[in-house]
Amino acid sequence: MRLIQLSGPEGRRVGHVQENRIRLLRGHDSVYQLAVVAAGSGTPLTGIVTEWLSPDLLDYDAIYAGASPWRISPPIDHPREPARCMVSGTGLSHTGSARNRQAMHAVHSDQVQAEQMTDSMRMFQWGIAGGRPAPGEIGVSPEWFYKGTGSALRAHGEPLDVPTYAEDGGEEPEIAGVYMIDGEGQPRRIGMTAGNEFSDHLFEKRNYLYLAASKLRTCAIGPELVVDPDFQHVTGEVAIERAGEVVWRKPIETGESAMCHSLANLEHHHFKFDAHRRPGDVHVHFFGADAFSFGDGVRLADGDVMKVQWTGFGRALRNPLRVAGGPDRLVTVRGL
């Protein structure tokens, strides 16, 4: 089952994706509301959605193309308090990401690149050795990073920004888990969605200790939320389009069989923190990338379109790159 959130002439609506049509739901205007009802009633989310389906249909093709008064929103949000949606992620979960990070952070000299193992590769190797614990046991902790609150989330078609203080901006094609914390403080997985985690790789390359700041950028998810996904092995493609032409593309894969950590281990190490189990909160957690254009030496330019497509996760997520013009602005602090 795939859900989509829309905004348009009738305000917010939730829809059930049915091929080239979207069937609207009655009574609930957010996926968050549906998840709260499902958690409180003990009824599976798929059952709640089926119960509230309306006869109203919309043309998905027109909406997806931007040729409709209806617009696609991120497939999850906290409808009342965006700050109660935490956006975070796990790195070094795929061989491709570890290889790119090793190359990015390896020691360089004037003539040769030293073949020493970086801290990033060591952490990846820890995941290989201990990221898949037996059921009921706790494995090694993965890398974890914070991207911001729900205000950082962008929808299909919306630009991802390179601010004046940034050095670069590049796509990271991933799948993100979508969660809410129920009234008892129990994390509940709503589903998963395609994502472009987006990062400032050039800034990170200066020093791996800049990684935390390089992640504080906008990111995109959607257009659809898959309620009951198969996350064992997922294939897809990432591409960069410039002036209507594809200038770079690459096959990608993710899922538990392609990662050094199990899903259960990633989820444990995210939700083990008491602050991450506050009742009513929403979490969007990226599971890591297999490949991205920066690793192949591609530099994105203003107006380039980043495309992320995962088999079984609905239509492709497309976002243009928007580079802010002008000089960086000094931010000052005033006393009270």
Summary of the structure (lengths in Angstrom):
residues: 336
radius of gyration: 20.1
end to end distance: 52.3
largest distance: 67.8
contacts: 1113
relative contact order: 0.18
helix: 25%
strand: 34%
